[in-house]
């Protein structure tokens, strides 16, 4: 189990971010991805957690666009990362309203500043715009 | 084992002053005002209260602060804080205490001055290093993402969402205590200021001051009091996550579990329910809860609410007070959700009264679709 007098799960995660890596944990035994990083896997309580670095590819699971006063619209999204975990992030590099559920995205580590440590955002992945099998646009899947 | 159907009843309910209160009013002032009005409603005295249940964002140790304000020494107290559904949870916990003889008369109270002091001051968000850097506008953005999923998977439209706000407004116009006094159209909802897509400000609940209180006692004692008892037929509680990035499926809430527990205890099914009081923090929530509580199949909630189906004269009366969208939303709205359900069963709702309302379901939601608690109330014919 993580010795919390030495290092914290978030501290280790941040160290990876500083190296430009999106890190997650994998539980020994069942091999399931764990995110956010913890001292034990949720549900099973497995404490033997190994750190891995994601390839940084994922699919938009849910999306919204926030309208703060006197600011350009801001995307906030939930990303299903290919290694089997979900995280909150945002998709940059396109109009926030053009971020679609099912869109393939790739991680990009932002450097942060004095107040905000480095943190991962996503940009549209080159090549396949949409994950196979997922619908492309909300309006195209109306049923009934 | 488990709680017994109709072992306890709600005997007193009251709102505090709602909307905009005077400067420097405290949340405890509002809780106390609700309490004394609820005592008047049932005829019990302050000294009869021996259980205190309370949760609020501005009062960290609610039961302690409220007991001090009221000058009582409760034998049982519970400050379960799971957001807006806390009070449905308190009903279940109060019932447990009353059934076991730990207390006889339980007070559940709430108060907030979030309109007066600002939402940011009344309910500061906890920093989450995995979410806060992305600056979601919480809680709106979490519910907006749930709506994005529902639209994507089931073809729910912004017009469907707007129908929920319009129905709430129609009910509110029948409730003299409602904040909103003007009619609202689907077009007005769609064209209002965008907050977090797909929600405009009209898809989001009001930000108002307010509070209230509910008093429960045993069914036997309830029969000796001023008004017709409103029995607690069933309760159910469920938690599924705390942060929206940890919600397994954004289109399925734990209301499916809390509802099934409450219906199981009550021995009832959705068609037995005459009136539904659902926590409408955002227009997507009644749609999700109608599905998860079994009033329509999963995915059909948007089409279910279309064409005025939950408005006055529709097929199912939902949020007859006008809801958090048009009546009052003082930050944690669950207590007011139950007060309307109780009044409908009592037949006290005047112009908005649902005919022959014998069974009313009140459903609370807390956090970001995180806690789900259901209470089913029944009138005399149900016991």
HADDOCK unambig.tbl for C-alpha pairs under 7 A between the chains (distance, minus, plus):
assign (segid A and resid 62 and name CA) (segid B and resid 145 and name CA) 5.32 0.50 0.50
assign (segid A and resid 62 and name CA) (segid B and resid 148 and name CA) 6.07 0.50 0.50
assign (segid A and resid 62 and name CA) (segid B and resid 149 and name CA) 5.77 0.50 0.50
assign (segid A and resid 63 and name CA) (segid B and resid 145 and name CA) 5.28 0.50 0.50
assign (segid A and resid 63 and name CA) (segid B and resid 148 and name CA) 6.28 0.50 0.50
assign (segid A and resid 64 and name CA) (segid B and resid 141 and name CA) 6.50 0.50 0.50
assign (segid A and resid 64 and name CA) (segid B and resid 144 and name CA) 6.11 0.50 0.50
assign (segid A and resid 64 and name CA) (segid B and resid 145 and name CA) 5.57 0.50 0.50
assign (segid A and resid 64 and name CA) (segid B and resid 196 and name CA) 6.09 0.50 0.50
assign (segid A and resid 64 and name CA) (segid B and resid 197 and name CA) 5.19 0.50 0.50
assign (segid A and resid 65 and name CA) (segid B and resid 196 and name CA) 5.28 0.50 0.50
assign (segid A and resid 65 and name CA) (segid B and resid 197 and name CA) 5.04 0.50 0.50
assign (segid A and resid 66 and name CA) (segid B and resid 136 and name CA) 6.93 0.50 0.50
assign (segid A and resid 66 and name CA) (segid B and resid 137 and name CA) 6.58 0.50 0.50
assign (segid A and resid 66 and name CA) (segid B and resid 195 and name CA) 6.07 0.50 0.50
assign (segid A and resid 66 and name CA) (segid B and resid 196 and name CA) 4.34 0.50 0.50
assign (segid A and resid 66 and name CA) (segid B and resid 197 and name CA) 6.58 0.50 0.50
assign (segid A and resid 67 and name CA) (segid B and resid 194 and name CA) 6.46 0.50 0.50
assign (segid A and resid 67 and name CA) (segid B and resid 195 and name CA) 5.33 0.50 0.50
assign (segid A and resid 67 and name CA) (segid B and resid 196 and name CA) 6.08 0.50 0.50
assign (segid A and resid 76 and name CA) (segid B and resid 134 and name CA) 6.44 0.50 0.50
assign (segid A and resid 76 and name CA) (segid B and resid 136 and name CA) 6.14 0.50 0.50
assign (segid A and resid 78 and name CA) (segid B and resid 245 and name CA) 6.52 0.50 0.50
assign (segid A and resid 86 and name CA) (segid B and resid 245 and name CA) 6.57 0.50 0.50
assign (segid A and resid 87 and name CA) (segid B and resid 245 and name CA) 5.66 0.50 0.50
assign (segid A and resid 88 and name CA) (segid B and resid 130 and name CA) 6.87 0.50 0.50
assign (segid A and resid 88 and name CA) (segid B and resid 131 and name CA) 5.80 0.50 0.50
assign (segid A and resid 88 and name CA) (segid B and resid 245 and name CA) 5.74 0.50 0.50
assign (segid A and resid 89 and name CA) (segid B and resid 134 and name CA) 5.95 0.50 0.50
assign (segid A and resid 90 and name CA) (segid B and resid 134 and name CA) 6.56 0.50 0.50
assign (segid A and resid 138 and name CA) (segid B and resid 151 and name CA) 6.00 0.50 0.50
assign (segid A and resid 138 and name CA) (segid B and resid 152 and name CA) 4.36 0.50 0.50
assign (segid A and resid 138 and name CA) (segid B and resid 155 and name CA) 6.75 0.50 0.50
assign (segid A and resid 139 and name CA) (segid B and resid 155 and name CA) 6.81 0.50 0.50
assign (segid A and resid 141 and name CA) (segid B and resid 152 and name CA) 6.64 0.50 0.50
assign (segid A and resid 141 and name CA) (segid B and resid 155 and name CA) 5.74 0.50 0.50
assign (segid A and resid 142 and name CA) (segid B and resid 154 and name CA) 6.36 0.50 0.50
assign (segid A and resid 142 and name CA) (segid B and resid 155 and name CA) 3.81 0.50 0.50
assign (segid A and resid 143 and name CA) (segid B and resid 154 and name CA) 6.55 0.50 0.50
assign (segid A and resid 143 and name CA) (segid B and resid 155 and name CA) 5.79 0.50 0.50
